[in-house]
């Protein structure tokens, strides 16, 4: 931990660009997920939605990332009332840079990995074994620990 988080620039479900530098001075929860509107991904996203006020009180923002396109992200976000950006990594370059890419020939899917990035843009924690039903609570506990 402590190395610089890989930089990124992606658009969200409203085609608004986001880059890591936009979040300097804040904690970032960057979570990768396989597919919009699938059971595990929906559970994880809705738990982040339900906990968003607790997370923001900890000076943190949640950013979801998958290789799905912006139209898919828009439908997913609107269907579940998600109050945070879902970033489209259509070429899978960002997932690859975070070692969060699974590919089988032409099929590319983001692995369910998450990263806490500190306010200086450094990796504070990496989660490679994410359980969608508990992950938001785990993130909150770790953010609280980092800020003590």
GUTOR-912214 format. One line per 8 residues: number of its first residue (from 1); their letters; for each residue x, y, z of N, C-alpha, C, O. Coordinates in steps of 0.02 Angstrom, whole numbers. Layout:
BEGIN
NUM) a) X,Y,Z,X,Y,Z,X,Y,Z,X,Y,Z | ...
This chain:
BEGIN
1) xxxxxxxx) 42,-59,0,0,0,0,44,62,0,105,59,13 | 13,118,-15,50,180,-15,74,202,-84,96,259,-92 | 70,157,-134,90,179,-201,32,218,-233,-26,211,-213 | 50,258,-283,-1,298,-317,-52,253,-351,-34,203,-383 | -115,271,-344,-168,234,-379,-162,248,-454,-147,304,-473 | -174,198,-496,-172,211,-568,-223,265,-587,-280,264,-564 | -201,311,-627,-244,366,-649,-299,339,-695,-291,286,-725 | -353,375,-699,-407,354,-744,-445,415,-768,-445,468,-736
9) xxxxxxxx) -478,406,-825,-527,454,-849,-580,414,-885,-567,381,-936 | -641,416,-858,-698,380,-887,-760,424,-881,-761,473,-843 | -811,407,-920,-874,444,-915,-924,403,-874,-922,341,-872 | -969,439,-840,-1020,407,-799,-1084,395,-840,-1085,404,-901 | -1136,375,-803,-1199,358,-835,-1232,417,-870,-1278,408,-910 | -1209,478,-856,-1236,538,-889,-1185,568,-938,-1193,625,-959 | -1135,529,-956,-1080,550,-1001,-1038,606,-972,-1005,642,-1009 | -1039,614,-906,-996,664,-873,-928,632,-860,-924,577,-832
17) xxxxxxxx) -873,665,-881,-807,637,-869,-786,640,-795,-802,687,-760 | -751,589,-774,-723,585,-707,-650,563,-713,-635,517,-751 | -606,596,-676,-537,572,-672,-515,573,-600,-544,609,-558 | -465,534,-585,-443,527,-516,-426,595,-485,-442,608,-427 | -395,640,-523,-375,706,-498,-435,747,-474,-427,791,-432 | -496,732,-500,-556,769,-478,-571,757,-404,-606,797,-373 | -543,704,-376,-560,684,-307,-502,697,-258,-503,672,-202 | -453,735,-279,-397,751,-235,-425,785,-171,-467,830,-176
25) xxxxxxxx) -402,763,-113,-426,790,-50,-484,749,-21,-506,763,35 | -508,700,-57,-561,655,-33,-537,583,-35,-491,566,-72 | -568,542,5,-558,470,0,-602,446,-57,-657,472,-67 | -578,396,-94,-616,369,-150,-624,293,-139,-576,258,-125 | -686,270,-145,-700,199,-146,-713,182,-219,-767,197,-246 | -663,152,-251,-668,133,-321,-683,58,-323,-640,17,-307 | -745,42,-343,-762,-29,-343,-779,-52,-413,-818,-21,-449 | -748,-108,-432,-759,-139,-497,-810,-195,-488,-810,-230,-438
33) xxxxxxxx) -854,-203,-537,-905,-255,-534,-917,-282,-604,-907,-247,-653 | -939,-345,-608,-944,-379,-673,-997,-350,-721,-981,-334,-778 | -1059,-344,-699,-1113,-326,-746,-1169,-288,-710,-1187,-302,-653 | -1196,-239,-746,-1254,-202,-720,-1313,-249,-711,-1326,-293,-752 | -1349,-237,-657,-1414,-269,-644,-1412,-346,-640,-1461,-379,-657 | -1356,-373,-616,-1352,-444,-601,-1358,-450,-525,-1346,-400,-490 | -1376,-508,-498,-1392,-512,-426,-1337,-486,-378,-1352,-443,-337 | -1276,-510,-384,-1223,-487,-338,-1207,-414,-347,-1195,-378,-298
41) xxxxxxxx) -1205,-392,-409,-1189,-322,-424,-1244,-275,-398,-1229,-220,-374 | -1306,-297,-403,-1362,-257,-377,-1359,-253,-301,-1368,-199,-273 | -1345,-309,-268,-1339,-309,-195,-1284,-261,-173,-1295,-220,-128 | -1226,-265,-204,-1170,-222,-186,-1187,-148,-197,-1175,-107,-153 | -1214,-132,-256,-1230,-62,-272,-1284,-34,-225,-1279,23,-202 | -1335,-74,-210,-1389,-50,-167,-1365,-41,-95,-1389,3,-60 | -1318,-82,-72,-1289,-72,-5,-1249,-7,-3,-1252,30,46 | -1210,7,-55,-1174,71,-58,-1225,128,-60,-1214,180,-27
49) xxxxxxxx) -1279,120,-98,-1332,171,-100,-1360,184,-29,-1367,242,-8 | -1376,131,6,-1406,138,72,-1358,168,123,-1380,199,172 | -1293,160,112,-1242,185,159,-1208,249,135,-1160,271,166 | -1232,278,80,-1195,334,50,-1187,393,97,-1135,426,96 | -1236,407,140,-1228,464,186,-1173,451,237,-1134,496,254 | -1169,389,262,-1115,371,309,-1047,378,275,-999,402,304 | -1044,355,213,-981,358,176,-960,430,162,-902,447,170 | -1007,471,142,-991,541,128,-972,580,191,-933,627,188
57) xxxxxxxx) -1001,560,249,-981,592,312,-907,578,327,-875,615,364 | -880,525,298,-810,507,306,-766,537,250,-711,515,238 | -792,589,217,-757,625,164,-737,578,107,-683,584,79 | -782,531,91,-768,483,39,-823,484,-14,-880,500,-1 | -803,467,-75,-849,460,-131,-845,390,-158,-791,359,-158 | -901,364,-181,-905,297,-210,-907,304,-286,-946,344,-313 | -866,265,-320,-867,262,-393,-870,189,-414,-825,150,-399 | -923,170,-449,-929,102,-475,-901,99,-546,-910,146,-585
65) xxxxxxxx) -868,44,-563,-838,36,-629,-853,-33,-657,-843,-84,-623 | -878,-35,-719,-882,-98,-755,-868,-84,-829,-862,-26,-849 | -864,-136,-869,-852,-127,-940,-918,-115,-978,-917,-106,-1039 | -974,-113,-942,-1038,-98,-974,-1038,-27,-1002,-1000,16,-978 | -1081,-14,-1051,-1084,52,-1081,-1127,100,-1039,-1160,80,-991 | -1126,163,-1058,-1161,214,-1019,-1236,203,-1018,-1269,218,-968 | -1265,178,-1073,-1337,167,-1076,-1357,114,-1024,-1407,122,-989 | -1318,61,-1020,-1331,9,-970,-1324,38,-899,-1365,23,-856
73) xxxxxxxx) -1272,79,-889,-1263,110,-823,-1322,155,-805,-1344,156,-748 | -1348,193,-854,-1404,237,-841,-1465,198,-818,-1497,217,-769 | -1481,144,-853,-1539,103,-834,-1530,74,-764,-1576,75,-723 | -1470,48,-751,-1455,17,-686,-1461,69,-630,-1493,56,-579 | -1430,127,-639,-1432,180,-588,-1503,205,-576,-1522,215,-518 | -1541,215,-629,-1609,240,-621,-1654,188,-589,-1696,204,-546 | -1648,125,-610,-1690,72,-583,-1682,65,-508,-1730,51,-472 | -1620,75,-483,-1606,63,-412,-1591,127,-373,-1572,124,-314
81) xxxxxxxx) -1600,185,-404,-1590,249,-370,-1519,257,-344,-1509,279,-287 | -1470,241,-384,-1400,244,-362,-1376,317,-364,-1377,348,-417 | -1353,343,-307,-1335,414,-302,-1261,427,-312,-1234,477,-287 | -1226,384,-349,-1154,392,-360,-1139,374,-433,-1179,339,-465 | -1083,397,-459,-1066,383,-528,-1051,309,-541,-1019,276,-501 | -1076,286,-598,-1057,220,-625,-1015,235,-687,-1041,262,-736 | -952,218,-685,-906,236,-739,-900,180,-789,-896,122,-771 | -900,199,-853,-896,151,-907,-824,142,-930,-792,189,-955
89) xxxxxxxx) -798,82,-921,-730,64,-940,-735,18,-1002,-713,-39,-1000 | -764,44,-1055,-780,4,-1114,-721,-31,-1145,-728,-87,-1170 | -662,0,-1144,-603,-32,-1173,-565,-74,-1120,-515,-105,-1136 | -590,-74,-1059,-563,-114,-1003,-491,-94,-983,-458,-132,-948 | -468,-37,-1005,-400,-15,-988,-392,0,-914,-340,-16,-884 | -443,30,-884,-438,47,-813,-440,-16,-770,-400,-24,-725 | -487,-61,-785,-489,-124,-748,-422,-161,-754,-398,-188,-705 | -394,-160,-813,-328,-193,-822,-275,-159,-780,-234,-193,-749
97) xxxxxxxx) -275,-92,-777,-224,-56,-739,-229,-69,-664,-179,-62,-628 | -288,-88,-640,-299,-105,-570,-296,-180,-558,-312,-204,-503 | -277,-218,-609,-275,-291,-605,-344,-318,-584,-349,-363,-542 | -396,-290,-614,-465,-308,-598,-502,-330,-661,-562,-319,-667 | -465,-360,-707,-496,-380,-770,-493,-455,-779,-441,-486,-768 | -549,-484,-798,-552,-555,-817,-568,-556,-891,-615,-524,-913 | -528,-593,-929,-544,-597,-1000,-536,-668,-1024,-492,-705,-1003 | -580,-685,-1069,-579,-750,-1102,-589,-736,-1176,-645,-726,-1199
105) xxxxxxxx) -534,-735,-1212,-537,-715,-1282,-564,-645,-1288,-538,-599,-1256 | -616,-635,-1328,-643,-567,-1338,-688,-544,-1281,-706,-485,-1278 | -706,-589,-1235,-751,-570,-1180,-709,-540,-1123,-662,-571,-1098 | -728,-480,-1103,-694,-446,-1048,-745,-426,-995,-797,-398,-1011 | -729,-440,-932,-773,-424,-876,-730,-399,-819,-676,-425,-806 | -754,-348,-784,-718,-325,-724,-728,-376,-668,-783,-402,-658 | -675,-390,-633,-679,-433,-573,-708,-392,-516,-705,-331,-517 | -737,-425,-468,-765,-391,-410,-708,-375,-361,-697,-410,-312
113) xxxxxxxx) -673,-320,-376,-619,-296,-334,-634,-223,-316,-665,-186,-354 | -610,-203,-256,-620,-133,-235,-555,-105,-209,-509,-141,-189 | -553,-39,-209,-493,-3,-188,-514,58,-149,-559,95,-169 | -481,69,-92,-488,133,-57,-426,174,-76,-369,152,-66 | -439,233,-102,-385,279,-122,-387,338,-74,-440,368,-63 | -330,355,-45,-328,408,5,-332,477,-28,-328,482,-89 | -339,530,12,-347,598,-16,-288,622,-57,-294,670,-96 | -230,589,-50,-171,608,-89,-165,566,-154,-117,573,-191
121) xxxxxxxx) -215,522,-166,-214,481,-226,-173,417,-221,-154,388,-272 | -160,396,-160,-121,334,-149,-168,277,-128,-220,288,-96 | -150,216,-147,-189,158,-128,-183,146,-53,-128,136,-28 | -240,146,-19,-241,133,53,-260,61,68,-235,32,117 | -304,31,27,-324,-38,38,-350,-68,-27,-383,-34,-67 | -334,-132,-36,-358,-169,-95,-399,-228,-70,-378,-264,-25 | -457,-238,-100,-501,-294,-84,-506,-339,-145,-532,-318,-196 | -481,-400,-140,-483,-447,-195,-536,-501,-184,-553,-537,-230
129) xxxxxxxx) -561,-507,-123,-610,-558,-106,-672,-524,-78,-681,-521,-17 | -713,-496,-122,-770,-454,-102,-834,-496,-97,-851,-533,-143 | -868,-489,-40,-934,-519,-32,-985,-462,-37,-987,-419,6 | -1026,-461,-90,-1070,-404,-103,-1114,-384,-44,-1126,-325,-33 | -1138,-433,-5,-1186,-418,48,-1153,-383,108,-1187,-349,145 | -1087,-389,117,-1053,-360,175,-1005,-304,157,-978,-271,202 | -994,-292,93,-939,-250,73,-945,-177,94,-896,-146,115 | -1004,-149,90,-1012,-79,109,-995,-68,183,-962,-20,201
137) xxxxxxxx) -1018,-114,226,-1002,-110,297,-926,-115,308,-898,-78,349 | -894,-160,272,-822,-169,277,-785,-105,256,-737,-85,289 | -807,-74,203,-778,-11,179,-784,43,232,-736,79,247 | -844,50,261,-855,101,313,-809,90,372,-778,137,397 | -805,28,396,-760,13,453,-688,32,437,-653,61,478 | -665,15,376,-596,30,359,-585,105,351,-533,131,372 | -632,141,322,-626,214,317,-622,245,387,-581,290,399 | -663,221,432,-661,247,501,-592,233,533,-564,277,567
145) xxxx) -565,174,522,-500,156,550,-445,201,521,-403,226,558 | -445,211,456,-395,253,424,-396,325,450,-345,358,452 | -455,347,470,-462,418,489,-454,430,564,-462,486,587 | -439,377,602,-429,387,675,-360,413,690,-343,424,748
